[in-house]
Amino acid sequence: MGEHRRGANLPSLGGFNRTVVLDAVRRSPDGLSRVELASRTGLSAQTVSNVTRFLIEAGMIAESGTVVSGRGKPRTILRLEASSRYAVGVHVDPAVVTYVLLDLAGTVVAETTTSTPTADDPSEVVRTVASAVDRLVTSAEVDVDAVLGVGIASPGPIDVDAGVVLDPPFLPRWRDVPLRDALAEATGYPVLLEKDVTAAVVGEMFLAGESSARNFAFVYFGTGFGVGLVVDHEPVRGVGSNAGDAGHIMVDQGALAGTPDGSGTRGEVGAAVAPDRLVRIGRSRGLALSGGDADDDVAAVDRAWDEVAAAIVAEDPTAIGLAQDIGTVMGNAVVLIVNLLDMDRVVFGGPFWSRVSSAALPAARSAIVDSPLLVPKHPVVVDESERGADVAAVGAACLVLDAALSPRASTLLIRR
């Protein structure tokens, strides 16, 4: 561990034009010819030729057959070499730390988990995470020089500039943990730190390909409830990169209110759908869930949530009803965000959401699109992430891919 030293900065492709061309090829699964690249990017034929030569020599794209289109000589198709580069994603959750290895196309090629360290000793946290990262790369038989870096998705608040996890409410002993720089030192990889909901948004945007929505809200349901936003193809991070805390939105809790008639009580959505509270509600409705009185134990809550998921698969009406109530309450909260930002797409995801989505998503969709409070008159698409429970870890790896591979207009600024 720690023998491959390559500094703290993410590698660069060395120019805006290179990232533009690579991004266009990456988003076209069937590949593109040089003529098509020139047309899509607005670059000259000579520039495209020079850039593609560089990317071929770097092993990031490859010529893959020819196509005949009209008169003239056949056009050579260029496709992404997905196995030429990789990125590691790490999601720090109160119950478990998830690690994924993504190739250049964003495909998960390896994954693993470890128990979440208590952070009483920050150096032990770094050793645990660094060892797991090294094992992940080694077990996948990936050359360490092909790994672009490591992205970390952590509950907030975080200090992005300093690379420090400050004091997440569900990780009480994780206070002022200098995770980014210490992990970079321990692994030798460049490291990025991002709030979990923002990482999930970046992953959703990066992996959407040509169908990427310009504006959307990502509803993240993990240990906490958050909403990530993408506006004009850019994630909204806020001044301190801690945007996304939506748990204090007041909402009609409906059947989750705990009142005899199951209605009429308003409260904060984050508290209403807190996983430990939902486990208690499930038990009160007759679901046989393990954990007993250990609802303050995040691991016990996680196990009970697995049992809720299994009950939904078994078509238990009580479990299905609980999931539907969860979806309805979340949907009621999201209506306010759709109204505020005039969104036309909402995506649900996260480690707890993925286990109840089959029943919760239709209820959330109905709560949003059929709401009498909905202001926008255009259609609102409501769907779920395809990344599953690992959405934050995958998003963390996509932070690295996005930083290294996606074109940024800021690189065109003239600096004196």
MARSEVO-641389 format. One record per residue (C-alpha): residue number from 1; residue in three letters; y, x, z. Coordinates in steps of 0.001 Angstrom, whole numbers. Layout:
BEGIN
BAVEX  pos  code        v        u        w
BAVEX  NUM   ala        Y        X        Z
...
//
This chain:
BEGIN
BAVEX  pos  code        v        u        w
BAVEX    1   met        0        0        0
BAVEX    2   gly     3523     1157     -790
BAVEX    3   glu     2617     4022    -3131
BAVEX    4   his     4276     2557    -6220
BAVEX    5   arg     8012     2977    -5669
BAVEX    6   arg    10327     1494    -8228
BAVEX    7   gly    13551      661    -6450
BAVEX    8   ala    15142    -2574    -5315
BAVEX    9   asn    16550    -3969    -8548
BAVEX   10   leu    14750    -6246   -10942
BAVEX   11   pro    13956    -4623   -14269
BAVEX   12   ser    16105    -5651   -17214
BAVEX   13   leu    15151    -6079   -20815
BAVEX   14   gly    18301    -4196   -21643
BAVEX   15   gly    20386    -6800   -23396
BAVEX   16   phe    21306   -10436   -23814
BAVEX   17   asn    19909   -10639   -27343
BAVEX   18   arg    16484    -9472   -26187
BAVEX   19   thr    16288   -12142   -23524
BAVEX   20   val    17476   -14786   -25995
BAVEX   21   val    14724   -13897   -28473
BAVEX   22   leu    12016   -13600   -25814
BAVEX   23   asp    13031   -16903   -24255
BAVEX   24   ala    12821   -18631   -27637
BAVEX   25   val     9330   -17235   -28271
BAVEX   26   arg     8219   -18096   -24719
BAVEX   27   arg     9275   -21713   -25134
BAVEX   28   ser     7380   -22080   -28430
BAVEX   29   pro     3622   -22127   -27750
BAVEX   30   asp     2803   -22073   -31466
BAVEX   31   gly     5002   -19036   -32070
BAVEX   32   leu     7997   -18490   -34323
BAVEX   33   ser     8716   -16502   -37431
BAVEX   34   arg    11661   -14145   -37603
BAVEX   35   val    13454   -16601   -39879
BAVEX   36   glu    12951   -19375   -37336
BAVEX   37   leu    14142   -17084   -34547
BAVEX   38   ala    17340   -16326   -36438
BAVEX   39   ser    17902   -20040   -36986
BAVEX   40   arg    17253   -21007   -33352
BAVEX   41   thr    19173   -18192   -31707
BAVEX   42   gly    22085   -17826   -34134
BAVEX   43   leu    21430   -14086   -34335
BAVEX   44   ser    21546   -12222   -37632
BAVEX   45   ala    18323   -11380   -39447
BAVEX   46   gln    18907    -7680   -38794
BAVEX   47   thr    19441    -8240   -35073
BAVEX   48   val    16286   -10361   -34840
BAVEX   49   ser    14355    -7661   -36665
BAVEX   50   asn    15603    -4953   -34282
BAVEX   51   val    14980    -7027   -31173
BAVEX   52   thr    11485    -8136   -32172
BAVEX   53   arg    10563    -4534   -32963
BAVEX   54   phe    11579    -3556   -29433
BAVEX   55   leu     9659    -6448   -27849
BAVEX   56   ile     6549    -5673   -29894
BAVEX   57   glu     6666    -2029   -28861
BAVEX   58   ala     7112    -3145   -25241
BAVEX   59   gly     3980    -5273   -25617
BAVEX   60   met     5772    -8515   -24713
BAVEX   61   ile     5312   -10255   -28055
BAVEX   62   ala     2833    -9701   -30878
BAVEX   63   glu     2450   -10584   -34523
BAVEX   64   ser     -180   -13275   -34830
BAVEX   65   gly    -1069   -14366   -38344
BAVEX   66   thr     1098   -15704   -41129
BAVEX   67   val     2127   -19086   -42467
BAVEX   68   val     3126   -20129   -45960
BAVEX   69   ser     6272   -22227   -46045
BAVEX   70   gly     7518   -23040   -49516
BAVEX   71   arg     8066   -20340   -52080
BAVEX   72   gly     8267   -16683   -51196
BAVEX   73   lys     6072   -14432   -49169
BAVEX   74   pro     4259   -15755   -46064
BAVEX   75   arg     6090   -15543   -42756
BAVEX   76   thr     4643   -13572   -39863
BAVEX   77   ile     4330   -15538   -36635
BAVEX   78   leu     5386   -13954   -33341
BAVEX   79   arg     3782   -15100   -30102
BAVEX   80   leu     4199   -14243   -26453
BAVEX   81   glu     1872   -11635   -24960
BAVEX   82   ala     1427   -13418   -21647
BAVEX   83   ser     -655   -10674   -20050
BAVEX   84   ser     1972    -7985   -20628
BAVEX   85   arg     3976    -8750   -17475
BAVEX   86   tyr     3401   -10547   -14170
BAVEX   87   ala     5306   -11837   -11155
BAVEX   88   val     4235   -12556    -7590
BAVEX   89   gly     5370   -15656    -5723
BAVEX   90   val     5227   -16054    -1941
BAVEX   91   his     5860   -19333     -137
BAVEX   92   val     6426   -19067     3608
BAVEX   93   asp     5417   -22374     5194
BAVEX   94   pro     5071   -23081     8917
BAVEX   95   ala     1325   -23633     8481
BAVEX   96   val      342   -21124     5809
BAVEX   97   val     1753   -18461     3508
BAVEX   98   thr      752   -19009     -125
BAVEX   99   tyr      666   -16212    -2702
BAVEX  100   val      381   -16635    -6474
BAVEX  101   leu      347   -14226    -9405
BAVEX  102   leu     1858   -15570   -12629
BAVEX  103   asp     1689   -14088   -16091
BAVEX  104   leu     4596   -14047   -18506
BAVEX  105   ala     3840   -17590   -19647
BAVEX  106   gly     3968   -18868   -16081
BAVEX  107   thr      209   -19384   -15767
BAVEX  108   val    -1301   -18832   -12332
BAVEX  109   val    -3904   -16066   -12739
BAVEX  110   ala    -4637   -15474    -9033
BAVEX  111   glu    -3772   -17032    -5692
BAVEX  112   thr    -4545   -16679    -2011
BAVEX  113   thr    -3279   -17706     1420
BAVEX  114   thr    -2820   -16221     4878
BAVEX  115   ser    -1967   -17783     8221
BAVEX  116   thr     1756   -17736     8905
BAVEX  117   pro     2639   -14882    11301
BAVEX  118   thr     4601   -15876    14395
BAVEX  119   ala     7417   -13409    13590
BAVEX  120   asp     7578   -12218    17195
BAVEX  121   asp     7288    -8824    15539
BAVEX  122   pro     9130    -8827    12173
BAVEX  123   ser     7355    -5633    11133
BAVEX  124   glu     4011    -7422    11525
BAVEX  125   val     5274   -10174     9214
BAVEX  126   val     6130    -7598     6583
BAVEX  127   arg     2778    -5832     6945
BAVEX  128   thr      884    -9117     6602
BAVEX  129   val     2788   -10256     3517
BAVEX  130   ala     2796    -6813     1856
BAVEX  131   ser     -949    -6379     2352
BAVEX  132   ala    -1624    -9822      903
BAVEX  133   val      581    -9090    -2124
BAVEX  134   asp    -1188    -5789    -2795
BAVEX  135   arg    -4632    -7417    -2450
BAVEX  136   leu    -3593   -10197    -4828
BAVEX  137   val    -2519    -7764    -7543
BAVEX  138   thr    -5523    -5490    -7038
BAVEX  139   ser    -8071    -8323    -7070
BAVEX  140   ala    -6605    -9595   -10343
BAVEX  141   glu    -7054    -6094   -11826
BAVEX  142   val    -3420    -6030   -12881
BAVEX  143   asp    -1584    -2749   -13407
BAVEX  144   val     1105    -2494   -10724
BAVEX  145   asp     3571    -1291   -13349
BAVEX  146   ala     3162    -4632   -15144
BAVEX  147   val     4411    -6555   -12095
BAVEX  148   leu     8113    -7335   -12459
BAVEX  149   gly     8661    -8169    -8805
BAVEX  150   val     8066   -10545    -5902
BAVEX  151   gly     9844   -13828    -5220
BAVEX  152   ile     9867   -15340    -1737
BAVEX  153   ala    10443   -19045    -1096
BAVEX  154   ser    11380   -19676     2535
BAVEX  155   pro    12584   -22656     4518
BAVEX  156   gly    16307   -22455     5082
BAVEX  157   pro    18752   -21488     6256
BAVEX  158   ile    18633   -18048     4710
BAVEX  159   asp    21175   -15317     4023
BAVEX  160   val    20580   -14508      371
BAVEX  161   asp    23060   -11634      256
BAVEX  162   ala    21440    -9865     3197
BAVEX  163   gly    17918   -10989     2307
BAVEX  164   val    17385   -12428     5785
BAVEX  165   val    15524   -15537     6962
BAVEX  166   leu    17930   -16874     9594
BAVEX  167   asp    16466   -19614    11808
BAVEX  168   pro    14330   -22244    10024
BAVEX  169   pro    13906   -25300    12288
BAVEX  170   phe    10147   -25458    11731
BAVEX  171   leu     9666   -21732    12299
BAVEX  172   pro    11319   -21309    15706
BAVEX  173   arg    10323   -17661    16108
BAVEX  174   trp    11506   -16712    12628
BAVEX  175   arg    15041   -15745    13510
BAVEX  176   asp    16959   -13061    11594
BAVEX  177   val    13864   -11725     9855
BAVEX  178   pro    14999    -9115     7238
BAVEX  179   leu    12215   -10047     4874
BAVEX  180   arg    13571    -9085     1447
BAVEX  181   asp    14459    -5429     1866
BAVEX  182   ala    11609    -4667     4243
BAVEX  183   leu     9077    -6181     1839
BAVEX  184   ala    10586    -4273    -1075
BAVEX  185   glu    10192    -1075      912
BAVEX  186   ala     6616    -1900     1902
BAVEX  187   thr     5382    -2892    -1557
BAVEX  188   gly     7606     -894    -3889
BAVEX  189   tyr     8374    -4041    -5878
BAVEX  190   pro    11813    -5595    -6397
BAVEX  191   val    12042    -8681    -4160
BAVEX  192   leu    14094   -11885    -4407
BAVEX  193   leu    14583   -14353    -1542
BAVEX  194   glu    15373   -18020    -2172
BAVEX  195   lys    15318   -21282     -278
BAVEX  196   asp    12039   -23116     -927
BAVEX  197   val    13516   -26215    -2552
BAVEX  198   thr    15656   -24079    -4886
BAVEX  199   ala    12641   -21975    -5820
BAVEX  200   ala    10733   -25153    -6680
BAVEX  201   val    13614   -26280    -8902
BAVEX  202   val    13720   -22941   -10722
BAVEX  203   gly     9968   -23102   -11313
BAVEX  204   glu    10167   -26630   -12661
BAVEX  205   met    12980   -25660   -15008
BAVEX  206   phe    11432   -22363   -16155
BAVEX  207   leu     8002   -23837   -16916
BAVEX  208   ala     9228   -26992   -18647
BAVEX  209   gly     9462   -25206   -21994
BAVEX  210   glu    11340   -26911   -24760
BAVEX  211   ser    11222   -30215   -22868
BAVEX  212   ser    13347   -28859   -20014
BAVEX  213   ala    15783   -31491   -18776
BAVEX  214   arg    19435   -30507   -18677
BAVEX  215   asn    20068   -32339   -15408
BAVEX  216   phe    17564   -33517   -12813
BAVEX  217   ala    16896   -33904    -9104
BAVEX  218   phe    13798   -32387    -7522
BAVEX  219   val    12608   -34170    -4384
BAVEX  220   tyr    10727   -31645    -2261
BAVEX  221   phe     8397   -32949      436
BAVEX  222   gly     6879   -30232     2576
BAVEX  223   thr     7259   -29707     6291
BAVEX  224   gly    10789   -30952     5688
BAVEX  225   phe    12480   -33207     3111
BAVEX  226   gly    14905   -31669      633
BAVEX  227   val    16433   -32337    -2764
BAVEX  228   gly    17073   -29573    -5279
BAVEX  229   leu    19479   -30157    -8146
BAVEX  230   val    19790   -28822   -11671
BAVEX  231   val    23123   -29408   -13396
BAVEX  232   asp    23612   -28262   -16974
BAVEX  233   his    20442   -26129   -16835
BAVEX  234   glu    21572   -24309   -13692
BAVEX  235   pro    20169   -24791   -10170
BAVEX  236   val    22773   -25829    -7608
BAVEX  237   arg    22631   -23245    -4811
BAVEX  238   gly    25892   -23810    -2970
BAVEX  239   val    28233   -21247    -1405
BAVEX  240   gly    25579   -19810      891
BAVEX  241   ser    22562   -20591    -1342
BAVEX  242   asn    21378   -23160     1200
BAVEX  243   ala    21953   -26355     -788
BAVEX  244   gly    19253   -28987     -667
BAVEX  245   asp    19182   -30330     2889
BAVEX  246   ala    19032   -34065     2248
BAVEX  247   gly    17158   -35159     5343
BAVEX  248   his    20247   -36683     6976
BAVEX  249   ile    20711   -39333     4288
BAVEX  250   met    20662   -42718     6015
BAVEX  251   val    18182   -45131     4540
BAVEX  252   asp    16417   -48420     5263
BAVEX  253   gln    13116   -47236     6727
BAVEX  254   gly    11319   -50439     5839
BAVEX  255   ala     7687   -50462     6977
BAVEX  256   leu     8106   -46985     8483
BAVEX  257   ala    10738   -48209    10923
BAVEX  258   gly     8185   -49051    13584
BAVEX  259   thr     9722   -52477    14246
BAVEX  260   pro     7447   -55508    14596
BAVEX  261   asp     8504   -57001    11276
BAVEX  262   gly     8622   -53583     9565
BAVEX  263   ser    12199   -53879     8358
BAVEX  264   gly    15836   -53851     9278
BAVEX  265   thr    16135   -50417    10802
BAVEX  266   arg    18154   -47638     9215
BAVEX  267   gly    17651   -43988     9995
BAVEX  268   glu    17608   -40501     8551
BAVEX  269   val    15099   -40108     5739
BAVEX  270   gly    14013   -36679     6957
BAVEX  271   ala    13059   -38057    10357
BAVEX  272   ala    11459   -41145     8833
BAVEX  273   val     9081   -39130     6640
BAVEX  274   ala     8467   -36183     8971
BAVEX  275   pro     4757   -35361     8436
BAVEX  276   asp     3911   -35346    12164
BAVEX  277   arg     5539   -38776    12576
BAVEX  278   leu     3641   -40124     9579
BAVEX  279   val      373   -38925    11107
BAVEX  280   arg     1175   -40908    14262
BAVEX  281   ile     2056   -43969    12179
BAVEX  282   gly    -1232   -43594    10300
BAVEX  283   arg    -3162   -43550    13562
BAVEX  284   ser    -1265   -46599    14833
BAVEX  285   arg    -2381   -48422    11694
BAVEX  286   gly    -6007   -47549    12297
BAVEX  287   leu    -6536   -44385    10262
BAVEX  288   ala    -9014   -42002    11878
BAVEX  289   leu    -7036   -38770    11782
BAVEX  290   ser    -7885   -35594    13692
BAVEX  291   gly    -5488   -33616    15824
BAVEX  292   gly    -5226   -35854    18862
BAVEX  293   asp    -2052   -35054    20757
BAVEX  294   ala    -1487   -31787    18871
BAVEX  295   asp     1081   -33245    16502
BAVEX  296   asp     3452   -30396    17302
BAVEX  297   asp      856   -28012    15865
BAVEX  298   val     1699   -27613    12182
BAVEX  299   ala    -1878   -26621    11354
BAVEX  300   ala    -3212   -29794    13026
BAVEX  301   val     -721   -31932    11116
BAVEX  302   asp    -1750   -30219     7891
BAVEX  303   arg    -5419   -31016     8545
BAVEX  304   ala    -4601   -34632     9349
BAVEX  305   trp    -2622   -34840     6117
BAVEX  306   asp    -5693   -33660     4209
BAVEX  307   glu    -7553   -36569     5787
BAVEX  308   val    -4864   -38992     4619
BAVEX  309   ala    -5289   -37594     1113
BAVEX  310   ala    -9074   -38002     1290
BAVEX  311   ala    -8666   -41586     2483
BAVEX  312   ile    -6411   -42345     -491
BAVEX  313   val    -9014   -40916    -2866
BAVEX  314   ala   -11609   -43144    -1134
BAVEX  315   glu    -9282   -46087    -1833
BAVEX  316   asp    -8655   -46846     1831
BAVEX  317   pro    -6012   -49623     1725
BAVEX  318   thr    -4359   -48441     4941
BAVEX  319   ala    -3876   -44902     3626
BAVEX  320   ile    -2664   -46220      296
BAVEX  321   gly     -217   -48517     2066
BAVEX  322   leu     1117   -45618     4137
BAVEX  323   ala     1656   -43537      983
BAVEX  324   gln     3421   -46427     -712
BAVEX  325   asp     5746   -46826     2260
BAVEX  326   ile     6519   -43093     2105
BAVEX  327   gly     7355   -43352    -1588
BAVEX  328   thr     9558   -46381    -1041
BAVEX  329   val    11608   -44774     1724
BAVEX  330   met    12093   -41569     -276
BAVEX  331   gly    13009   -43576    -3362
BAVEX  332   asn    15621   -45519    -1398
BAVEX  333   ala    17239   -42236     -388
BAVEX  334   val    17118   -40769    -3886
BAVEX  335   val    19016   -43748    -5327
BAVEX  336   leu    22123   -42433    -3560
BAVEX  337   ile    21730   -39032    -5235
BAVEX  338   val    21119   -40583    -8656
BAVEX  339   asn    24267   -42641    -8220
BAVEX  340   leu    26328   -39715    -6991
BAVEX  341   leu    25416   -37338    -9821
BAVEX  342   asp    24504   -39809   -12583
BAVEX  343   met    21054   -38264   -13010
BAVEX  344   asp    18555   -39474   -15583
BAVEX  345   arg    15470   -37667   -14235
BAVEX  346   val    13905   -37325   -10794
BAVEX  347   val    10895   -35107   -10078
BAVEX  348   phe     8835   -35332    -6892
BAVEX  349   gly     6754   -32441    -5609
BAVEX  350   gly     5787   -30248    -2686
BAVEX  351   pro     2719   -29482     -574
BAVEX  352   phe     2713   -32778     1324
BAVEX  353   trp     3810   -34887    -1627
BAVEX  354   ser      947   -33736    -3857
BAVEX  355   arg    -1607   -35176    -1443
BAVEX  356   val     -208   -38721    -1486
BAVEX  357   ser     1385   -38825    -4932
BAVEX  358   ser    -1147   -41119    -6609
BAVEX  359   ala       43   -43980    -4402
BAVEX  360   ala     3496   -42757    -3426
BAVEX  361   leu     4876   -42055    -6910
BAVEX  362   pro     4654   -45617    -8300
BAVEX  363   ala     6335   -46902    -5132
BAVEX  364   ala     9095   -44289    -5340
BAVEX  365   arg     9636   -45057    -9025
BAVEX  366   ser     9964   -48767    -8314
BAVEX  367   ala    12329   -48150    -5391
BAVEX  368   ile    14618   -46138    -7678
BAVEX  369   val    14598   -47931   -11027
BAVEX  370   asp    14462   -51456    -9552
BAVEX  371   ser    16998   -50837    -6813
BAVEX  372   pro    19893   -53330    -6746
BAVEX  373   leu    22061   -50398    -5631
BAVEX  374   leu    21351   -48288    -8735
BAVEX  375   val    24626   -47729   -10601
BAVEX  376   pro    23707   -45834   -13830
BAVEX  377   lys    22805   -48153   -16690
BAVEX  378   his    20794   -45566   -18612
BAVEX  379   pro    17033   -45177   -18049
BAVEX  380   val    16002   -42990   -15107
BAVEX  381   val    12715   -41143   -15567
BAVEX  382   val    10791   -40667   -12328
BAVEX  383   asp     7757   -38397   -12404
BAVEX  384   glu     6076   -35629   -10427
BAVEX  385   ser     5762   -31898   -10787
BAVEX  386   glu     2686   -30520   -12505
BAVEX  387   arg     2698   -27504   -10151
BAVEX  388   gly      855   -29313    -7352
BAVEX  389   ala      869   -28125    -3752
BAVEX  390   asp     1816   -24577    -4802
BAVEX  391   val     5095   -25632    -6391
BAVEX  392   ala     7245   -23467    -4091
BAVEX  393   ala     5056   -20358    -4504
BAVEX  394   val     4972   -20825    -8270
BAVEX  395   gly     8722   -21351    -8218
BAVEX  396   ala     9171   -18142    -6238
BAVEX  397   ala     7345   -16180    -8936
BAVEX  398   cys     9423   -17951   -11568
BAVEX  399   leu    12552   -16652    -9826
BAVEX  400   val    11437   -13187   -10871
BAVEX  401   leu    10486   -14218   -14401
BAVEX  402   asp    13721   -16145   -14799
BAVEX  403   ala    15867   -13276   -13503
BAVEX  404   ala    14190   -10763   -15793
BAVEX  405   leu    13585   -12844   -18907
BAVEX  406   ser    16049   -15720   -19202
BAVEX  407   pro    19337   -15178   -21036
BAVEX  408   arg    22445   -15189   -18869
BAVEX  409   ala    25877   -15608   -20401
BAVEX  410   ser    27296   -13501   -17576
BAVEX  411   thr    25756   -10433   -19196
BAVEX  412   leu    28242   -10870   -22031
BAVEX  413   leu    31268   -10452   -19785
BAVEX  414   ile    33397    -7430   -20603
BAVEX  415   arg    33626    -5124   -17618
BAVEX  416   arg    36336    -2527   -17325
//
